[in-house]
Amino acid sequence: MSTIRNSDILCFNNAGAYCHTMSSNYNSRYRPAEVIYIDGEFKLIRKRESFQDLVRNQIDVFNQ
């Protein structure tokens, strides 16, 4: 494998147990976007999470 640089796109054909359904937001890490390659085309199937996605269901108990 060549050296990976910032903004490179990586493709993992089989990630085993490391898939979206087994992912977590430990240390406030965003879940990545998911793309499928089908019929010679890349298609976005899930958007990358944002900070708002991480805190959407949290309740601010100090400012109620």
N, C-alpha and C positions, 0 to 999 in steps of 0.2 A: 504494500500500500504506500502511495506517495504521501508526502507531508500534508497534513490538513491545515488549511488556512481559514481565518475568519471569513465568514460569508460563504464558505463551501457548502454544498448540499451533499449529505450523506444518505445512502440507501442501505438499509439492513433488510435482507430478504427474509430472515427469520430471527426474531428477537426472543423466542422462547417465552418465558414468563414475564418478560419485560415489555408488556403491552399497555395500552391505555387503561384497560379495566383493572390492571394491577398497579397502576401508578399512584403516587401520593404527592402531596404538596409539602413534603418535609422541607424545612428551612425556607418556606415560601417560594419554592421553585415552581415556575409556570409549567404546565403540561405543554408539550410541543404540538405544532400543527401535525396533521396526518395527511399523507398524500398516497393515492393509489396509482399504480401504473397499469393501465389496462388498454388494450388495443392500440399500443404505440403512443398513448397520451398519458400525461400526468394530470390527475384530478384531485383537487383539494376536497377532503372528506370531513375534516374537522379543523376549525381555526385554532391558532395558538391562544392559550389563555392569557388574560391580562391581569393587572393588579386588581381591577374591579371585580373580575371573576373570583379571585381569591377571597375577597372580603365581603362579597355580596350578602352572605347569610350570617355574618357576624353582627352581634348586637353590642352597641356601645353602652355599657352599664353605667358609665360615669356621666353621661350626658342625656339621660332620659327625662 
